[in-house]
Structure formats: C-alpha cells, structure tokens
Amino acid sequence: MTADADPSRPAERTRLAWRRTALAAGVVALLAARLALRSADPAAVGLAVLPCLAVLALGRRRARRLAGTPLITLATPVGVALAVVAYAVLGAALVVL
C-alpha cells in the first residue's frame, strides 16, 4: 500500500458492503414474509422483518463509527450471525408447518 493512498477508500468499501448486506437481508425478509403469508401465519410475517431490521441497525451503527474513530466490536458480527440463524430457524419452521 502506498503512502499517498486515499484513507477514505476502506471506509467507503465498508459502507458499500453493508449496503449489499442490508439489501440481501431485505430480499430474504421479503421471501420469508411471502412464505409466511402462504402459510397464513401473521406472526411469522412480523418475525420475518425483525432480523432485517437488526441488520439495518447494525449497518447504520457501523457506518456511523466509520465517520469517527473506527472501532470494531464483537456485537456487529455476532448480531449479523444471529440474524442469519433467525432466518434459518424461521424458514425451517415455515416449511415444516
């Protein structure tokens, strides 16, 4: 890496990565909500949106930290992992029911 490299580029790449992650979570939320609507379970529709909102909140929190002092906490990857597990459990429950 050269000394004259733009220091804002890693922050920009991280923001873009979080946008892609949020977009993917939104698509999964829509697919889970569609599956929940087919099973006629209104509570599952609400549960389909919660992990997506968690990913959006984590991404927003990370973007704010990039504006200041970058600090990676364990809550960010653990939160995203929990959202993925929540989608897997919800999807399995909807398919079985």
C-alpha positions as CSV (number, residue, x, y, z in Angstrom):
1,M,0.0,0.0,0.0
2,T,1.4,3.4,-0.9
3,A,1.6,6.3,1.4
4,D,-0.5,8.6,-0.9
5,A,-3.5,6.2,-0.9
6,D,-6.8,7.8,-0.1
7,P,-7.7,7.0,3.6
8,S,-11.4,7.2,2.9
9,R,-11.5,4.3,0.5
10,P,-11.6,1.5,3.1
11,A,-14.5,3.3,4.8
12,E,-16.3,3.6,1.5
13,R,-15.9,-0.1,0.7
14,T,-17.2,-1.0,4.1
15,R,-20.2,1.2,3.7
16,L,-20.9,-0.4,0.3
17,A,-20.5,-3.8,1.8
18,W,-23.0,-3.0,4.5
19,R,-25.4,-1.8,1.8
20,R,-25.1,-5.0,0.0
21,T,-25.7,-6.9,3.2
22,A,-28.7,-4.9,4.0
23,L,-30.1,-5.4,0.5
24,A,-29.6,-9.2,0.8
25,A,-31.3,-9.2,4.2
26,G,-34.2,-7.2,2.7
27,V,-34.6,-9.8,-0.1
28,V,-34.5,-12.6,2.4
29,A,-37.1,-10.8,4.6
30,L,-39.4,-10.4,1.6
31,L,-39.1,-14.1,0.7
32,A,-39.7,-15.1,4.3
33,A,-42.7,-12.8,4.5
34,R,-44.1,-14.3,1.3
35,L,-43.6,-17.8,2.6
36,A,-45.3,-16.8,5.9
37,L,-48.2,-15.3,4.0
38,R,-48.7,-18.5,2.2
39,S,-48.8,-20.4,5.5
40,A,-51.4,-17.9,6.8
41,D,-49.4,-17.1,9.9
42,P,-49.4,-13.4,10.6
43,A,-47.0,-13.6,13.5
44,A,-44.4,-15.2,11.2
45,V,-44.6,-12.2,8.8
46,G,-43.6,-9.9,11.6
47,L,-40.8,-12.3,12.6
48,A,-39.5,-12.2,9.1
49,V,-38.9,-8.5,9.3
50,L,-37.1,-8.4,12.7
51,P,-33.7,-9.9,11.5
52,C,-33.7,-7.5,8.6
53,L,-34.2,-4.5,10.9
54,A,-31.4,-5.8,13.1
55,V,-29.0,-6.0,10.1
56,L,-30.0,-2.5,9.1
57,A,-29.4,-1.1,12.6
58,L,-26.0,-2.8,12.8
59,G,-25.0,-1.5,9.4
60,R,-26.1,2.0,10.3
61,R,-24.2,1.8,13.6
62,R,-21.0,0.6,11.8
63,A,-21.3,3.4,9.2
64,R,-21.6,6.0,12.0
65,R,-18.5,4.6,13.6
66,L,-16.6,4.8,10.3
67,A,-17.3,8.6,10.2
68,G,-15.5,8.8,13.6
69,T,-12.9,6.5,15.1
70,P,-13.3,3.1,13.6
71,L,-13.9,0.6,16.3
72,I,-14.9,-3.0,15.5
73,T,-16.9,-4.6,18.3
74,L,-17.9,-8.2,18.7
75,A,-21.6,-7.1,18.6
76,T,-21.6,-6.5,14.9
77,P,-20.5,-9.9,13.6
78,V,-22.5,-11.7,16.3
79,G,-25.6,-9.6,15.5
80,V,-25.4,-10.5,11.8
81,A,-24.8,-14.2,12.6
82,L,-27.8,-14.2,14.9
83,A,-29.9,-12.6,12.1
84,V,-28.8,-15.3,9.7
85,V,-29.6,-18.0,12.3
86,A,-33.0,-16.4,13.0
87,Y,-33.8,-16.5,9.2
88,A,-32.8,-20.2,9.1
89,V,-35.0,-21.1,12.0
90,L,-37.9,-19.1,10.7
91,G,-37.6,-20.6,7.2
92,A,-37.4,-24.2,8.6
93,A,-40.4,-23.6,10.8
94,L,-42.4,-22.2,7.9
95,V,-41.5,-25.1,5.7
96,V,-42.4,-27.7,8.3
97,L,-45.7,-26.1,9.2
